[in-house]
Amino acid sequence: MLRLETDRLILRPFAPTDFDAVHAYGSDPEVTRYTSFGPNTEEETRGFLETCVDGMALAAATSPETHVETGSLDWAIVLRDGDSLIGGCGLRGGLPGSGELETGYVLNRGYWRRGFGREAVEALRDFAFGPLAARRVFARIFPANAGSIALIESLGFVREGVRRRDFFVRGAWEDAAVYAQLADDPR
């Protein structure tokens, strides 16, 4: 099973029983303000969970390295104390053979500004550069999302520029600031 652990978090595959917690953050307009999805309907949340469960099952049956190159690995972010699901995070492949992976995260707003997002992204980055042997890890962030920009910069990611009209979400094209870290960058 693809499970990652930090001091305060367990990153584990999503399960169908996670619906209530996932829908709580995925349907929240404030949480999804700077995401490429949402606010989600119940049907969209069920579809997301199904995709995540199937993707991780396929990755476990084949290999995470092979699967992430053309698909994604998505984890539930769960508190070690109390086992509460507080968000989700993942890695998504770029072009096959490129050695680059995109990372992202989302948290229930009741858990913002406590370092949980940083802890989750740091674990994903280390997994990407370690077992997955990535060459480059990058994040696309809405330029107005100061919190996520501060988080990613605190991990040593470098701003590479802005991709104009990169996300089509909620009926409009949105820009994305691109931040990246290379495997041989200092951490």
Phi, psi and omega in degrees: 000138180277100183227132177241147181228145175234186179301320186244352188232155167239126173257114184229160177301146174294156175230154178304331180287356178277003188309308186301314181292320180292318181292329179300316179272326182289341179258000183276116181301327179290318179294318185271005181306320182245037176243165178271014177218169168079179355299137186277146168279170176300320179297319178295321177295316177299318178298318177300311180299318180299316179298316180296313181298313180296318181297316180289326176297317178295318179298319180291326181284331180256262172201142180301323182299315181289316184294315186292338181296329181239355181228216179216158173243122183237130181242147168278137176264117186235136176289135175299317179274111175095348175061027179279133175279121186244356181173193180216158179206166181190174175232138181228138181287153173266221177289137178307134180083357184281337183072017179243144181230141176264139177243154178198165180205161173210140181233146168304134187296343174293351183240012178290156173059034177237005179087002181292320178297316179299316181297319180292314181294322178298318178296319178295315179301314180295323177293319180297314182282337179273260184303328182273350177054040178293151176269327186211137173240133181224162178225141173251123187230137174302130184304333180278354183274076185300325181296313180290326177295315178298318180299309185292323177293326180294340178267003176092009176288145183250135178290126180259338180151194180237129172268115183285137179047057185271326181248135169254109186215138179052039174080011181217153174275134181237146176285160175224126171281134182254127176237140182217160174223138178262156183303327182264008173290148175295146178235000000 
